[in-house]
Amino acid sequence: MNDHHNHSGWLKPTRLRALTQWGLLAICLYLGIRFGLFVRHFETFGQTPAYARPPGVEGFLPIGALVSLKHWLVNGTIDPVHPAALVLFLTFLALAVLTKNSFCSWFCPVGTLSDGAWKATNKLLGRTFRLWKWLDLPLRGAKYLLLLFFVKLILVDMPAFALGEFLSSPYWAVADVRMLHFFTAPSALSLTIITILTLLSLIYRNFWCRYLCPYGALLGLLSLLSPLKVQRQQQHCIDCGRCTAVCPAQIEVHRKQIVRSVECTACLTCVANCPAPDALDLRLSYGRQLLPGWGFALLVVLIFTGGIGAGMLSGHWQSSLTTQDYQQLIPFASRFGH
């Protein structure tokens, strides 16, 4: 039976997902503040208290992580400057292959804020809007074009020697610092783009995620390999269409026996809102084995924490940069790359 018929509200997939989403967002904010204090110490030349650098901030360096991944595969070594970037990137890829594109709906802080934006509008106006189908389809292709650009630029065109040069450059060493500055001191252009995307996310459900995020595009494609799929048992379905109506990805769930769409992020909103017992569940592909919502939540958290734990235990988490390196690099971070 659908597990939302069997358990208390706290074990509903949507409730567990919300707890995971907002919990990780809080952790990201904490890491961001800690990293800001770490950077501030060196920008003030030691006039403010020193803080330990949190490696988790490297999760915001996906493009550099893609370079690091190719460097590892081609040259056989893991980048010691930002090793956590590769560890987190590989963890997110593993999540996609094993548990659909669960990173986007269960962990991504941008996805969490996007969810909060359209839900706020929905409460205020009683609805959100959808783009016309003739515009929706080509716009969805934009994120795949962006993904293709980065794949060609890094995985196809970038030679082995260039990988090492990039990963040993001062620009890569302070990539995390520059990312911090993007959020704390954005340029006029960056602020304008962020404002426009925020407004669009208020009106259109998950605008950035649906149309522009190349990271989500990559994970969505890999999620096709996942053995777990949302499946509809036609003999129990009452054809109410509720699953389709609540799907954030606008998938016509009620017309499918197995949901294989790259847009599916395993948010389990459809499962949680299905009123018919046994009609809609998360199961192994072509099998009868059911995975309840609480079991799926536990699985994605275990894979996420397991990936990070593996990075720590293997010694690929802390940066090899020393205090002396940071003293020389951070005060001049804005100059690199120009």
C-alpha positions in Angstrom: 0.0 0.0 0.0 1.1 3.6 -0.4 2.9 4.4 2.7 1.1 7.7 3.2 -2.0 5.5 4.1 -0.1 3.5 6.7 2.1 6.0 8.7 1.8 9.2 10.6 2.1 12.6 8.8 5.8 12.8 9.8 6.6 9.8 7.6 4.9 11.1 4.5 7.4 11.5 1.6 6.6 15.2 1.2 7.2 15.9 4.9 10.4 13.9 5.0 11.6 15.7 1.8 10.8 19.1 3.3 12.8 18.3 6.5 15.7 17.1 4.4 15.6 20.1 2.0 15.4 22.8 4.7 17.8 21.0 7.0 20.5 20.9 4.3 19.7 24.6 3.4 20.4 25.5 7.0 23.6 23.5 6.9 24.6 25.4 3.7 23.9 28.7 5.3 26.0 27.7 8.3 28.9 26.6 6.1 28.6 29.8 4.1 28.8 32.0 7.3 31.8 30.0 8.6 33.5 30.2 5.2 32.8 34.0 5.1 34.5 34.4 8.6 37.4 32.2 7.4 37.9 34.4 4.3 37.4 37.6 6.4 40.3 36.7 8.6 42.7 36.7 5.7 41.2 39.7 3.9 41.8 41.8 7.1 45.3 40.4 7.4 44.6 38.7 10.7 42.6 41.5 12.3 39.5 39.3 12.8 39.4 35.9 14.5 40.5 32.8 12.6 38.1 30.1 11.7 38.6 26.6 10.2 37.7 26.4 6.5 34.6 24.2 5.9 35.3 22.0 2.8 31.6 21.5 2.2 31.5 24.9 0.4 33.2 23.2 -2.6 29.8 21.7 -3.5 29.2 25.1 -5.1 32.0 24.4 -7.6 30.5 22.0 -10.1 32.3 23.2 -13.2 35.7 22.9 -11.5 34.6 19.5 -10.2 34.0 18.4 -13.8 37.5 19.4 -14.6 38.7 17.5 -11.5 36.8 14.4 -12.6 38.4 14.4 -16.0 41.8 15.0 -14.5 41.2 12.0 -12.2 40.1 9.7 -15.0 42.9 10.8 -17.4 45.8 11.5 -15.2 44.9 9.1 -12.3 45.2 11.7 -9.5 42.6 13.5 -7.4 43.1 17.3 -7.2 44.4 18.1 -3.7 43.4 21.8 -3.8 39.6 21.2 -3.8 39.2 17.5 -3.3 35.8 17.8 -1.7 34.4 19.3 -4.9 35.1 16.0 -6.7 33.8 13.9 -3.7 30.5 15.8 -3.6 30.2 15.7 -7.4 30.6 12.0 -7.5 28.2 11.6 -4.6 25.5 13.5 -6.5 26.2 11.4 -9.6 25.7 8.3 -7.5 22.5 9.6 -6.2 21.2 10.1 -9.7 22.1 6.6 -10.9 20.8 4.9 -7.8 17.8 7.0 -6.6 16.6 9.0 -9.7 17.5 12.7 -9.7 16.9 12.9 -5.9 19.7 15.5 -5.4 17.5 18.2 -7.1 14.4 17.6 -5.0 15.9 16.4 -1.7 19.2 18.3 -1.3 19.8 21.2 -3.8 19.6 24.5 -1.9 18.6 26.3 -5.1 15.8 23.8 -5.6 14.7 24.4 -2.0 14.5 28.1 -2.5 12.8 27.7 -5.8 10.2 25.5 -4.2 9.6 28.0 -1.4 9.2 30.8 -4.0 6.5 29.3 -6.1 4.7 27.9 -3.0 4.6 31.4 -1.5 3.1 32.7 -4.7 0.6 29.8 -4.8 -0.5 30.7 -1.2 -0.9 34.4 -2.0 -2.6 34.1 -5.4 -4.0 30.7 -5.2 -2.1 29.6 -8.3 1.1 29.6 -10.3 1.4 29.9 -14.0 2.6 27.6 -16.8 4.3 28.5 -20.0 2.6 27.6 -23.3 3.5 24.2 -24.5 4.9 25.5 -27.7 7.4 27.6 -25.6 7.9 25.2 -22.8 9.4 22.4 -24.9 12.2 24.5 -26.6 13.0 26.3 -23.4 13.5 23.0 -21.6 16.2 22.3 -24.2 18.3 25.3 -23.0 19.7 23.4 -20.0 20.8 20.6 -22.2 22.5 23.1 -24.6 24.3 24.5 -21.6 25.3 21.0 -20.4 26.6 20.2 -23.9 28.7 23.4 -23.9 30.4 22.4 -20.7 30.8 18.8 -21.7 32.4 19.8 -25.0 34.6 22.5 -23.4 35.9 20.3 -20.6 35.4 16.6 -21.3 36.0 16.8 -25.1 38.3 19.7 -25.9 40.4 20.2 -22.8 43.7 18.3 -23.1 45.3 16.4 -20.2 48.1 19.0 -19.7 45.5 21.8 -19.6 43.7 20.0 -16.8 46.7 20.1 -14.6 47.5 23.7 -15.4 44.0 24.8 -14.5 43.9 22.8 -11.2 47.3 24.2 -10.2 46.4 27.8 -11.1 45.7 30.6 -8.5 42.3 31.1 -10.1 41.2 27.5 -9.1 42.8 27.9 -5.7 40.5 30.8 -4.9 37.5 29.6 -6.9 35.6 29.1 -3.6 36.5 32.6 -2.5 35.3 34.1 -5.8 32.0 32.1 -5.4 31.6 33.7 -2.0 32.1 37.1 -3.4 29.5 36.4 -6.1 26.9 36.1 -3.3 28.2 38.7 -0.9 29.2 41.4 -3.4 27.5 40.7 -6.7 28.1 42.9 -9.7 25.2 44.9 -11.2 24.8 42.4 -14.0 24.8 39.4 -11.6 22.3 41.1 -9.3 20.0 41.9 -12.2 20.1 38.3 -13.5 19.5 36.9 -9.9 16.5 39.3 -9.5 15.0 38.3 -12.9 15.4 34.6 -12.1 13.9 35.1 -8.7 10.8 36.9 -10.1 10.4 34.2 -12.7 10.6 31.5 -10.0 7.8 33.3 -8.1 5.5 33.1 -11.1 6.6 29.9 -12.8 7.2 26.7 -10.8 10.9 25.9 -10.5 11.8 28.1 -13.5 15.6 27.8 -13.1 15.5 24.1 -12.5 13.2 23.3 -15.4 14.7 25.5 -18.1 18.3 26.6 -17.3 20.2 24.3 -14.8 22.8 22.2 -16.6 23.6 20.4 -13.4 20.0 19.2 -13.2 20.1 18.2 -16.9 23.2 16.0 -16.3 21.6 14.3 -13.3 18.3 13.9 -15.1 20.0 12.0 -17.9 21.9 9.8 -15.5 18.6 9.1 -13.6 17.4 7.1 -16.5 19.8 4.4 -15.3 18.2 4.3 -11.9 16.5 1.0 -11.0 13.9 2.9 -8.9 10.8 4.3 -10.7 7.4 5.7 -9.8 5.0 3.1 -11.0 1.2 3.2 -11.4 -0.9 0.1 -10.8 -3.7 0.5 -13.3 -6.0 -2.0 -11.5 -6.0 0.2 -8.4 -6.0 3.6 -10.2 -9.2 5.6 -10.0 -8.2 8.0 -12.8 -8.6 11.1 -10.7 -5.6 12.8 -12.3 -4.4 14.1 -8.9 -0.9 12.8 -9.4 -0.5 14.8 -12.6 -2.0 17.9 -11.1 0.4 18.1 -8.2 3.6 17.0 -10.1 6.1 19.9 -9.9 7.7 18.6 -13.2 4.4 18.7 -15.0 4.7 15.0 -15.9 1.4 13.3 -16.9 1.8 10.6 -14.3 -1.8 9.4 -14.6 -1.2 8.4 -18.2 2.0 6.3 -17.5 2.5 2.9 -16.1 6.2 3.6 -15.3 7.5 7.2 -15.0 10.8 7.3 -16.9 11.0 11.0 -17.6 14.3 12.9 -17.2 12.2 15.6 -15.5 11.3 13.3 -12.6 13.2 14.2 -9.5 11.8 11.5 -7.2 10.2 14.2 -5.1 7.3 11.7 -4.5 4.7 14.4 -4.4 2.5 12.3 -6.7 2.8 9.3 -4.4 2.0 11.3 -1.3 -1.1 12.8 -2.9 -2.5 9.7 -4.5 -5.9 9.0 -2.8 -6.1 5.4 -4.0 -4.4 2.7 -2.0 -1.8 0.7 -3.9 -2.2 2.8 -7.1 1.0 4.7 -7.1 4.3 3.7 -5.5 8.1 3.8 -5.9 9.3 0.4 -7.0 12.2 -1.3 -8.7 11.9 -1.2 -12.5 9.9 -4.1 -13.9 9.5 -5.6 -10.4 7.0 -5.8 -7.6 9.5 -4.7 -4.9 8.1 -1.6 -3.3 10.2 1.0 -1.5 8.1 3.1 1.0 8.7 6.9 1.2 10.5 6.7 4.5 12.8 4.0 3.1 13.6 6.1 0.1 14.3 9.1 2.3 16.7 7.0 4.4 18.4 5.7 1.3 19.1 9.1 -0.2 20.4 10.4 3.1 22.7 7.3 3.5 24.1 7.7 0.0 24.7 11.4 0.6 26.4 11.0 4.0 28.2 7.8 2.8 29.8 9.7 -0.1 31.0 12.5 2.2 32.2 9.9 4.8 34.1 8.0 2.1 35.8 11.2 1.1 36.8 12.0 4.6 38.1 8.5 5.4 40.1 8.3 2.2 41.8 11.7 2.9 40.2 13.5 0.0 38.3 16.2 1.9 40.5 18.8 3.3 42.4 21.2 1.0 46.1 20.9 0.7 46.5 24.7 0.8 48.3 25.9 3.9 47.7 29.0 6.0 50.6 30.6 4.3 49.0 29.9 0.9 45.7 31.5 2.0 47.6 34.6 3.3 49.1 35.1 -0.2 46.0 34.2 -2.2 42.8 35.4 -0.5 43.5 39.2 -0.2 44.1 39.3 -4.0 41.4 36.8 -5.0 39.5 39.3 -7.1 42.5 39.9 -9.3 42.8 36.3 -10.5 41.0 35.5 -13.8 41.2 39.0 -15.2 
